[in-house]
Amino acid sequence: MERTLSIIKPDGVKKNFIGEIIKRFESNNLRPVAMKMMHMSKREAEGFYAVHSERPFFKDLTDFMSSGPCLVMVLEGDNAIKANRDLMGATNPADAAPGTIRADFADSIDNNIAHGSDAPDTAAFEIGYFFNGLELCDRV
């Protein structure tokens, strides 16, 4: 069983897509084992995306991620990282396959509805950034 971090970004929360996105996860055998609604501060967004701090999009990304509430969750399932990324679709919704979260709901590469960990080491860091061990609930 693998775990991954998933975020419904401020644009997804604002558009009221939380329930539809969670339904897609659960319909594809990804079970939430932790979740919280939060409004990241600019500093929290910068810490979370620190790996991108030298990239030209860093300021816009952290401004966006701190612009409103988001839903942060840990998903669990077989090959959860790949499954989540497949469900999200390509980062640019114009390139995302039909039926993916980004193809169906996102407006642009900058406002692309969702975040998902891209590798096991990234997932471990990202989960630990937002959740402590007591907040992760094993599901049978």
Contact map, one row per residue, 1 for C-alpha under 8 A:
11100000000000000000000000000000000000000000000000000000000000000000000000011111000000000000000000000000000000000000000000000000000000000000
11110000000000000000000000000000000000000000000000000000000000000000000000011111100000000000000000000000000000000000000000000000000000000000
11111000000000000000000000000000000000000000000000000000000000000000000001111001100000000000000000000000000000000000000000100000000000000000
01111100000000000000000000000000000000000000000000000000000000000000000001110001100100000000000000000000000000000001100100110010000000000000
00111110000000000000000000000000000000000000000000000000000000000000000111100000000000000000000000000000000000000011100000100110000000000000
00011111000000000000000000000000000000000000000000000000000000000000000111100000000100000000000000000000000000000111100000000000000000000000
00001111100000000000000000000000000000000000000000000000000000000000011110000000000000000000000000000000000000000111000000000000000000000000
00000111111110000100000000000000000000000000000000000000000000000000011100000000000000000000000000000000000000001110000000000000000000000000
00000011111110000000000000000000000000000000000000000000000000001000111000000000000000000000000000000000000000011110000000000000000000000000
00000001111111000000000000000000000000000000000000000000000000011011110000000000000000000000000000000000000000001000000000000000000000000000
00000001111111100000000000000000000000000000000000000000000000000000000000000000000000000000000000000000000000111000000000000000000000000000
00000001111111111100000000000000000000000000000000000000000000000000010000000000000000000000000000000000110000001100000000000000000000000000
00000001111111111100000000000000000000000000000000000000000000000000111000000000000000000000000000000000000000000000000000000000000000000000
00000000011111111000000000000000000000000000000000000000000000000000000000000000000000000000000000000000000000000000000000000000000000000000
00000000001111111000000000000000000000000000000000000000000000000000000000000000000000000000000000000000000000000000000000000000000000000000
00000000000111111110000000000000000000000000000000000000000000000000000000000000000000000000000000000000000000000000000000000000000000000000
00000000000111111111100000000000000000000000000000000000000000000000000000000000000000000000000000000000000000000000000000000000000000000000
00000001000110011111110000000000000000000000000000000000000000000000001000000000000000000000000000000000000000000000000000000000000000000000
00000000000000011111111000000000000000000000000000000000000000000000000000000000000000000000000000000000000000000000000000000000000000000000
00000000000000001111111100000000000000000000000000000000000000000000000000000000000000000000000000000000000000000000000000000000000000000000
00000000000000001111111110000000000000000000000000000000000000000000000000000000000000000000000000001000000000000000000000000000000000000000
00000000000000000111111111000000000000000000000000000000000000000000000000000000000000000000000000000000000000000000000000000000000000000000
00000000000000000011111111100000000000000000000000000000000000000000000000000000000000000000000000000000000000000000000000000000000000000000
00000000000000000001111111110000000000000000000000000000000000000000000000000000000000100000000000000000000000000000000000000000000000000000
00000000000000000000111111111110000000000000000000000000000000000000000000000000000100100000000000000000000000000000000000000000000000000000
00000000000000000000011111111111000000000000000000000000000000000000000000000000000000000000000000000000000000000000000000000000000000000000
00000000000000000000001111111100000000000000000000000000000000000000000000000000000000000000000000000000000000000000000000000000000000000000
00000000000000000000000111111100000000000000000000000000000000000000000000000000001000000000000000000000000000000000000000000000000000000000
00000000000000000000000011111110000000000000000000000000000000000000000000001100000000000000000000000000000000000000000000000000000000000000
00000000000000000000000011111111000000000000000000000000000000000000000000111101001100000000000000000000000000000000000000000000000000000000
00000000000000000000000011001111100000000000000000000000000000000000000000111000000000000000000000000000000000000000000000000000000000000010
00000000000000000000000001000111111000000000000000000000000000000000000011110000000000000000000000000000000000000000000000000000000000000000
00000000000000000000000000000011111000000000000000000000000000000000000011110000000000000000000000000000000000000000000000000000000000011110
00000000000000000000000000000001111100000000000000000000000000000000000011100000000000000000000000000000000000000000000000000000001000111000
00000000000000000000000000000001111110000000000000000000000000000000001111000000000000000000000000000000000000000000000000000000000000000000
00000000000000000000000000000000011111000000000000000000000000000000001110000000000000000000000000000000000000000000000000000000000000000000
00000000000000000000000000000000001111100000000000000000000000000000111100000000000000000000000000000000000000000000000000000000000000000000
00000000000000000000000000000000000111110000000000000000000000000000111100000000000000000000000000000000000000000000000000000000000000000000
00000000000000000000000000000000000011111000000000000000000000000111110000000000000000000000000000000000000000000000000000000000000000000000
00000000000000000000000000000000000001111111100000000000000000001111110000000000000000000000000000000000000000000000000000000000000000000000
00000000000000000000000000000000000000111111100000000000000000000100000000000000000000000000000000000000000000000000000000000000000000000000
00000000000000000000000000000000000000011111110000000000000001101100000000000000000000000000000000000000000000000000000000000000000000000000
00000000000000000000000000000000000000011111111000000000000000000000000000000000000000000000000000000000000000000000000000000000000000000000
00000000000000000000000000000000000000011111111100000000000000000000000000000000000000000000000000000000000000000000000000000000000000000000
00000000000000000000000000000000000000011111111110000000000001101100000000000000000000000000000000000000000000000000000000000000000000000000
00000000000000000000000000000000000000000111111111001000000001000000000000000000000000000000000000000000000000000000000000000000000000000000
00000000000000000000000000000000000000000011111111000000000000000000000000000000000000000000000000000000000000000000000000000000000000000000
00000000000000000000000000000000000000000001111111100000000000000000000000000000000000000000000000000000000000000000000000000100100000000000
00000000000000000000000000000000000000000000111111111000010001000000000000000000000000000000000000000000000000000000000000000000000000000000
00000000000000000000000000000000000000000000011111111000000000000000000000000000000000000000000000000000000000000000000000000000000000000000
00000000000000000000000000000000000000000000000111111100000000000000000000000000000000000000000000000000000000000000000000000000000000000000
00000000000000000000000000000000000000000000000011111110010000000000000000000000000000000000000000000000000000000000000000000000000000000000
00000000000000000000000000000000000000000000010011111110010000000000000000000000000000000000000000000000000000000000000000000000000000000000
00000000000000000000000000000000000000000000000000111111010000000000000000000000000000000000000000000000000000000000000000000000000000000000
00000000000000000000000000000000000000000000000000011111110000000000000000000000000000000000000000000000000000000000000000000000000000000000
00000000000000000000000000000000000000000000000000000111111000000000000000000000000000000000000000000000000000000000000000000000000000000000
00000000000000000000000000000000000000000000000000000011111110000000000000000000000000000000000000000000000000000000000000000000000000000000
00000000000000000000000000000000000000000000000010011111111111000000000000000000000000000000000000000000000000000000000000000000000000000000
00000000000000000000000000000000000000000000000000000001111111100000000000000000000000000000000000000000000000000000000000000000000000000000
00000000000000000000000000000000000000000000000000000000111111110000000000000000000000000000000000000000000000000000000000000000000000000000
00000000000000000000000000000000000000000000000000000000111111111000000000000000000000000000000000000000000001000000000000000000000000000000
00000000000000000000000000000000000000000100110010000000011111111100000000000000000000000000000000000000000000000000000000000000000000000000
00000000000000000000000000000000000000000100100000000000001111111110000000000000000000000000000000000000000000000000000000000000000000000000
00000000010000000000000000000000000000000000000000000000000111111111000000000000000000000000000000000000000000000000000000000000000000000000
00000000110000000000000000000000000000010100100000000000000011111111010000000000000000000000000000000000000000000000000000000000000000000000
00000000000000000000000000000000000000111100100000000000000001111111100000000000000000000000000000000000000000000000000000000000000000000000
00000000010000000000000000000000000000110000000000000000000000111111100000000000000000000000000000000000000000000000000000000000000000000000
00000000010000000000000000000000000000110000000000000000000000011111110000000000000000000000000000000000000000000000000000000000000000000000
00000000110010000000000000000000000011110000000000000000000000000111111000000000000000000000000000000000000000000000000000000000000000000000
00000011110110000000000000000000000011110000000000000000000000001001111100000000000000000000000000000000000000000000000000000000000000000000
00000011100010000100000000000000001111000000000000000000000000000000111110000000000000000000000000000000000000000000000000000000000000000000
00001111000000000000000000000000001111000000000000000000000000000000011111000000000000000000000000000000000000000000000000000000010000000000
00001110000000000000000000000001111100000000000000000000000000000000001111100000000000000000000000000000000000000000000000000000000000000000
00111100000000000000000000000001111000000000000000000000000000000000000111110000000000000000000000000000000000000000000000000010000000010000
00111100000000000000000000000111110000000000000000000000000000000000000011111001000000000000000000000000000000000000000000000000000000000000
11110000000000000000000000000111100000000000000000000000000000000000000001111101000000000000000000000000000000000000000000000000000000000000
11100000000000000000000000001110000000000000000000000000000000000000000000111111000000000000000000000000000000000000000000000000000000000000
11000000000000000000000000001100000000000000000000000000000000000000000000011111000000000000000000000000000000000000000000000000000000000000
11000000000000000000000000000000000000000000000000000000000000000000000000001111111000000000000000000000000000000000000000000000000000000000
11110000000000000000000000000100000000000000000000000000000000000000000000111111111100000000000000000000000000000000000000000000000000000000
01110000000000000000000000000000000000000000000000000000000000000000000000000011111110000000000000000000000000000001111100100000000000000000
00000000000000000000000000000000000000000000000000000000000000000000000000000011111111000000000000000000000000000000010000000000000000000000
00000000000000000000000000010100000000000000000000000000000000000000000000000011111111100000000000000000000000000000000000000000000000000000
00010100000000000000000010000100000000000000000000000000000000000000000000000001111111110000000000000000000000000001000000000000000000000000
00000000000000000000000000000000000000000000000000000000000000000000000000000000111111111000000000000000000000000001110000000000000000000000
00000000000000000000000000000000000000000000000000000000000000000000000000000000011111111000000000010000000000000000000000000000000000000000
00000000000000000000000110000000000000000000000000000000000000000000000000000000001111111000000000011000000000000000000000000000000000000000
00000000000000000000000000000000000000000000000000000000000000000000000000000000000111111100000000011100000000000111000000000000000000000000
00000000000000000000000000000000000000000000000000000000000000000000000000000000000011111110100110011110000000000000000000000000000000000000
00000000000000000000000000000000000000000000000000000000000000000000000000000000000000011111101110000100000000000000000000000000000000000000
00000000000000000000000000000000000000000000000000000000000000000000000000000000000000001111101100000100000010010000000000000000000000000000
00000000000000000000000000000000000000000000000000000000000000000000000000000000000000000111111100000100000110010000000000000000000000000000
00000000000000000000000000000000000000000000000000000000000000000000000000000000000000001111111100000110011110010000000000000000000000000000
00000000000000000000000000000000000000000000000000000000000000000000000000000000000000000001111100000010000100000000000000000000000000000000
00000000000000000000000000000000000000000000000000000000000000000000000000000000000000000111111110000010000000000000000000000000000000000000
00000000000000000000000000000000000000000000000000000000000000000000000000000000000000001111111111010110000000000000000000000000000000000000
00000000000000000000000000000000000000000000000000000000000000000000000000000000000000001100001111110010000000000000000000000000000000000000
00000000000000000000000000000000000000000000000000000000000000000000000000000000000000000000000111110011000000000000000000000000000000000000
00000000000000000000000000000000000000000000000000000000000000000000000000000000000000000000000011111011000000000000000000000000000000000000
00000000000000000000000000000000000000000000000000000000000000000000000000000000000001111000000111111111000000000000000000000000000000000000
00000000000000000000100000000000000000000000000000000000000000000000000000000000000000111000000000111111110000001100000000000000000000000000
00000000000000000000000000000000000000000000000000000000000000000000000000000000000000011111100100011111110000011100000000000000000000000000
00000000000000000000000000000000000000000000000000000000000000000000000000000000000000001000111111111111110000000000000000000000000000000000
00000000000000000000000000000000000000000000000000000000000000000000000000000000000000000000000001111111110000000000000000000000000000000000
00000000000100000000000000000000000000000000000000000000000000000000000000000000000000000000000000001111111000011000000000000000000000000000
00000000000100000000000000000000000000000000000000000000000000000000000000000000000000000000100000001111111110111000000000000000000000000000
00000000000000000000000000000000000000000000000000000000000000000000000000000000000000000000100000000000111110110000000000000000000000000000
00000000000000000000000000000000000000000000000000000000000000000000000000000000000000000001110000000000011111110000000000000000000000000000
00000000000000000000000000000000000000000000000000000000000000000000000000000000000000000011100000000000011111110000000000000000000000000000
00000000000000000000000000000000000000000000000000000000000010000000000000000000000000000000000000000000000111110000000000000000000000000000
00000000001000000000000000000000000000000000000000000000000000000000000000000000000000000000000000000000011111111000000000000000000000000000
00000000101000000000000000000000000000000000000000000000000000000000000000000000000000000011100000000100111111111100000000000000000000000000
00000001111100000000000000000000000000000000000000000000000000000000000000000000000000000000000000001100110000111110000000000000000000000000
00000111100100000000000000000000000000000000000000000000000000000000000000000000000000010000000000001100000000011111000000000000000000000000
00001111100000000000000000000000000000000000000000000000000000000000000000000000000000010000000000000000000000001111100000000000000000000000
00011110000000000000000000000000000000000000000000000000000000000000000000000000100110010000000000000000000000000111110000000000000000000000
00011100000000000000000000000000000000000000000000000000000000000000000000000000100010000000000000000000000000000011111101100100000000000000
00000000000000000000000000000000000000000000000000000000000000000000000000000000110010000000000000000000000000000001111101100000000000000000
00000000000000000000000000000000000000000000000000000000000000000000000000000000100000000000000000000000000000000000111111100000000000000000
00010000000000000000000000000000000000000000000000000000000000000000000000000000100000000000000000000000000000000000111111110000000000000000
00000000000000000000000000000000000000000000000000000000000000000000000000000000000000000000000000000000000000000000001111111000000000000000
00000000000000000000000000000000000000000000000000000000000000000000000000000000000000000000000000000000000000000000111111111100000000000000
00111000000000000000000000000000000000000000000000000000000000000000000000000000100000000000000000000000000000000000111111111110000000000000
00010000000000000000000000000000000000000000000000000000000000000000000000000000000000000000000000000000000000000000000111111111000000000000
00000000000000000000000000000000000000000000000000000000000000000000000000000000000000000000000000000000000000000000000011111111100000000000
00001000000000000000000000000000000000000000000100000000000000000000000000000000000000000000000000000000000000000000100001111111110000000000
00011000000000000000000000000000000000000000000000000000000000000000000001000000000000000000000000000000000000000000000000111111111000000000
00000000000000000000000000000000000000000000000000000000000000000000000000000000000000000000000000000000000000000000000000011111111100000000
00000000000000000000000000000000000000000000000100000000000000000000000000000000000000000000000000000000000000000000000000001111111000000000
00000000000000000000000000000000000000000000000000000000000000000000000100000000000000000000000000000000000000000000000000000111111100000000
00000000000000000000000000000000010000000000000000000000000000000000000000000000000000000000000000000000000000000000000000000011111110110000
00000000000000000000000000000000000000000000000000000000000000000000000000000000000000000000000000000000000000000000000000000001011111110000
00000000000000000000000000000000000000000000000000000000000000000000000000000000000000000000000000000000000000000000000000000000001111110000
00000000000000000000000000000000000000000000000000000000000000000000000000000000000000000000000000000000000000000000000000000000000111111000
00000000000000000000000000000000010000000000000000000000000000000000000000000000000000000000000000000000000000000000000000000000001111111000
00000000000000000000000000000000110000000000000000000000000000000000000001000000000000000000000000000000000000000000000000000000001111111100
00000000000000000000000000000000110000000000000000000000000000000000000000000000000000000000000000000000000000000000000000000000000001111110
00000000000000000000000000000000100000000000000000000000000000000000000000000000000000000000000000000000000000000000000000000000000000011111
00000000000000000000000000000010100000000000000000000000000000000000000000000000000000000000000000000000000000000000000000000000000000001111
00000000000000000000000000000000000000000000000000000000000000000000000000000000000000000000000000000000000000000000000000000000000000000111
